[in-house]
Amino acid sequence: MAASALVSGAVVLTGPATASQPPSQITHGKDRPDEPLVIGHRGASGYRPEHTLASYRLAIRLGADFVEPDLVSTKDGVLVARHENEIGGTTDVADHTEFADRYTTKTIDGRSISGWFTEDFTLAELKTLRATERLPEVRPANRRYDGMFEVPTFDEVLDLVARESKHRGEVIGVYPETKHPTHFDSIGLSLDQPLVDDLKRHHLNRPNARVFIQSFETGNIRELSDEVKVPIIQLIGGGAPYDLEAAGDPRTYRDLTTPEGLKEIATYADGIGPGKELVLPRNESGATTTPSDLVDDAHAVGLAVHIYTMRDENRFMATNFRRGTDPNAKGDAFSEYRAFFEAGVDGVFSDHPDTAVAAREAWVAGRGSGIPPPTDWRLNPTQLAVEARTTGGSTWQNPGASSRSGVQPCPGFPDAVPGSGFGHQDPGCEVGDDQRAEAEHGADHHDQADQVGVDAEVGRQAAAHTSHPAVVDAALQTLRSGLHGRVLGHRMSPSESL
């Protein structure tokens, strides 16, 4: 669906995109026209094993506007959320001797890959596996969740997003990516029709749905643009789209990002998703330089720009944003976000949605104050809010308490494995959709407890390093308005104002 706009959180068909159409109106709407979107990359994958319901739920609790499931197919044609169809690195399949004979070597997008592949497993078989941390050396703390969570279906992700939207009181978006569509087409397991069917089943194939569909290939999203009523995003990587390569088309992603290439993309898509280095190129030392023309060129033809991937660790940052020599230590994430926000991007994919939300609100607060942002950008409104809470600055409601009189949350972790040590289900508790949402909120108190402990300490450091008191005041004013209450998964009550 080329040429669309989000108005008050709804996609509205508007005819062909033009340079006169503000790009912000494509992605944001009248309520927050100048704020970039925060997309939970594979959920909150900086804190939980990626593409699990726990990861998506935490991303929403931390304030993400959208969550992103990558979609692949099972042998029986069910869409499941995995970064790749090869699952040796993201599940415990290697420990299942009953599946040892499924280990094989395949050619995927022209590359030889060995492992276990989703298309060789039925959904029932996949459900016997458990997710594991994909980057254990980088995020060793996430390994404590290995073996706890199932591989979710896209249907289950949509159910979760609907429940969490109801709980949060605002609609959370979903941003699915079709992975290796040419490969899946070649084996009779097209991703497109099941995707459309799932969206229709959840009443999401409509102009006002909070949905983006993305792909690194071009052909399948051209076809989808004629079938769906939601925005399409053309992802931009290195090399060339595999479908073009397979068809003998010499065009590369570099060709797609020229002014002419972007004009062509605008005929079938509503935005692009480039790697962040295409917006802020790096010099020989690995530091960012001045912004490229990509954002301006995309905006000139009405395309939004959502960059990937923002991560807190040094190893994923340009050298000018790194802090210290440990590649896995936290870098200067707030300066990095600020640089991309200043470059004009319309959205960011982030492994750490809380950092993205806090950086966005700090940037908005500093801009709204009329004071130039400080060079040493350390302000973090989330952490300042937590600091106020932990030092007695305000009284907060029990996050596990029900918001409705007479309804008590049921205990339990609906996506945890029985016997894993995580929770239980009270047999005397009648659980409907509303109560389940409440139960999941209360059960996830450990998510918030983990984050509060970290944020309280970081908050003290952030306050100590903030070089512009007036910007702190502006951010606190934003917090007093109640805007930031959504970051911890619920809105502030009057007693919670700072």
Helices and strands as residue ranges (DSSP letters): E 4-7, E 10-13, H 23-27, E 37-41, H 53-61, E 66-68, E 70-73, E 79-81, G 93-95, G 97-102, E 104-108, E 111-115, G 118-120, H 123-126, G 140-145, H 154-168, E 173-174, E 177-178, H 181-186, H 192-201, E 213-215, H 219-227, E 232-236, H 242-246, H 253-256, H 259-265, E 271-274, G 276-278, H 294-300, E 304-310, G 314-316, G 319-321, H 333-342, E 347-350, H 353-368, H 381-390, H 433-443, H 445-465, H 469-480, G 483-488, G 494-496
